Structure formats: structure tokens, C-alpha cells
Amino acid sequence: IGVLVADQGRRHVAAGTPFQYNSNPPTSGPHADNTAEWGVYSEEIPDQVLIHNLEHGGIWIAYKPGLDPAVATRLDAIAKEFGRKVIMAPRSANDADIALAAWNYLDKFSQAEFSEQRVRTFIQAHINRGPEFVP
């Protein structure tokens, strides 16, 4: 489920270290030492922090600011349904309305293409499948 993206490694780097990632949003590569708490956020979180969450088997639901509030509400409900191991946050650098990211996997689509089943299927396929299992 989603597009397989080439692995760019798991090196820890200082926050903000420049790197050319091979996907938008990134699904692997150099990342921060810290992770973010699982949950739903109203503010952006640095990519390099969230890549570390992906390494731990997490799912990142990234959406463009300005997403239709009805779609955002449905995404929020799905994120909360899964709870731990899912992070939802706005991301102005997205090149699609919605991006679902897991370690080495990405699914991007417009809000017009939004489907709750599509989101749940991606999460179920990739949750807890990062290279470093953290319960």
C-alpha cells in the first residue's frame, strides 16, 4: 500500500542538519535524536523529528494547512482511533493535500480523493513495521 521509497538510512544528526530527501515528506534518512509524542497536532513539527517516529514504526499523517475542515476532522478521528504510533500534523511543505508516511512508504492524494478506508488500509499495512521496534 503506497509507493515504496528507497531507504536513505537511519543516521542521527543535529536538528536542522541539511539533507536532500528523496520524497516529500521524507520517509527515511538522517533524523533528530528525539521523537515527538504520538497524537494530533495543530502546529508543524520538524521533518527530522517525525522521521525518527517513522523509524519506530509510526505513521505520519501530514496535511497542507487550509485542508477542508470536514476532511481534517475525519483524519483526526482516524488518528485518534489508532492512538499510539500515529502522528497527525500540518505540513506547509507538502506537495499534496494529504500525505501518509511510514518508513520507506508514502501515499499522497488530494482532499477530493480522500477515503477513510484508504487511510486505515495504509496505517494497518505499515504500523509497527519500521526498522526499530519501540512498543
C-alpha positions in Angstrom: 0.0 0.0 0.0 1.5 3.3 -1.1 4.7 3.8 -3.0 7.9 2.2 -1.9 10.6 4.9 -1.5 14.4 4.0 -1.4 15.8 3.9 2.1 18.1 6.8 2.9 19.5 5.4 6.2 18.9 5.9 9.9 21.7 8.2 11.0 21.0 10.6 13.9 22.0 14.2 13.2 21.7 17.6 14.9 18.3 19.1 14.3 18.2 21.2 11.2 21.1 19.5 9.5 20.6 20.0 5.8 19.9 16.8 3.7 18.3 16.2 0.3 15.5 13.7 1.0 14.1 11.6 -1.8 10.4 12.1 -1.0 8.0 14.8 0.2 7.5 14.2 3.0 10.6 12.2 3.8 10.2 8.5 4.8 13.7 7.7 5.9 17.1 9.3 6.2 19.1 11.4 8.7 16.9 12.5 11.7 16.9 14.1 15.1 17.8 12.2 18.3 14.3 12.9 19.7 10.8 11.8 18.7 7.5 13.6 19.1 4.7 12.4 21.3 2.1 10.4 19.4 -1.1 12.3 18.7 -2.8 15.1 16.8 -1.1 18.5 16.5 -2.2 21.9 15.3 1.3 23.1 14.7 4.0 21.9 12.4 6.7 19.5 13.7 10.2 19.4 12.1 10.5 16.6 9.5 13.7 15.3 11.1 11.8 14.7 14.4 9.0 12.8 12.6 11.4 10.7 10.6 12.6 9.3 14.0 8.9 8.4 14.8 8.7 6.6 11.5 11.9 4.6 12.4 10.0 3.4 15.5 7.2 2.0 13.3 5.0 5.1 13.4 2.6 6.6 10.8 2.7 10.3 9.9 -0.4 11.9 8.5 0.8 15.2 7.1 -1.7 17.6 5.6 -1.4 21.0 3.9 -2.7 23.9 6.1 -6.1 25.0 4.8 -7.4 21.5 4.3 -11.2 21.3 4.3 -12.2 21.2 8.0 -14.5 18.3 7.4 -11.7 16.2 5.9 -9.3 17.3 8.7 -12.0 16.2 11.3 -12.2 12.8 9.7 -8.4 12.4 9.6 -8.2 13.4 13.2 -10.8 10.8 14.2 -8.8 8.1 12.4 -5.6 9.2 14.0 -7.2 9.0 17.4 -8.8 5.7 16.6 -5.3 4.1 16.2 -3.8 6.2 19.0 -0.2 5.3 19.8 2.1 5.1 16.8 0.2 7.7 14.7 1.0 11.4 14.4 -1.1 13.9 12.5 0.2 17.4 11.9 0.0 20.2 9.3 3.0 20.5 7.0 3.2 23.5 4.7 6.0 21.8 2.6 3.5 19.1 1.4 3.1 18.9 -2.4 -0.3 17.1 -1.9 -3.2 17.9 0.3 -2.7 14.7 2.3 0.4 12.5 2.7 0.6 9.3 4.6 4.2 8.4 5.5 5.7 5.2 7.0 9.3 4.0 7.0 10.0 3.8 3.2 6.4 4.1 2.1 4.3 7.1 1.0 0.8 7.6 -0.2 -0.2 11.1 -1.3 -3.5 12.4 -2.6 -5.8 15.4 -2.9 -8.6 16.0 -0.4 -11.1 15.2 -3.2 -9.5 11.7 -3.3 -9.8 11.3 0.5 -11.2 7.9 1.7 -11.3 6.8 5.2 -10.6 3.2 4.0 -7.5 4.3 2.1 -6.1 5.9 5.3 -6.9 2.9 7.5 -5.5 0.4 5.0 -2.2 2.3 4.8 -1.9 2.5 8.6 -2.8 -1.2 9.1 -0.2 -2.2 6.4 2.7 -0.2 7.9 2.2 0.5 11.6 4.9 -1.1 13.7 7.0 -2.0 10.6 9.8 0.5 11.0 13.4 -0.8 11.3 13.4 -0.2 15.1 10.5 -1.6 17.1 9.6 0.5 20.1 6.4 -0.5 21.8 
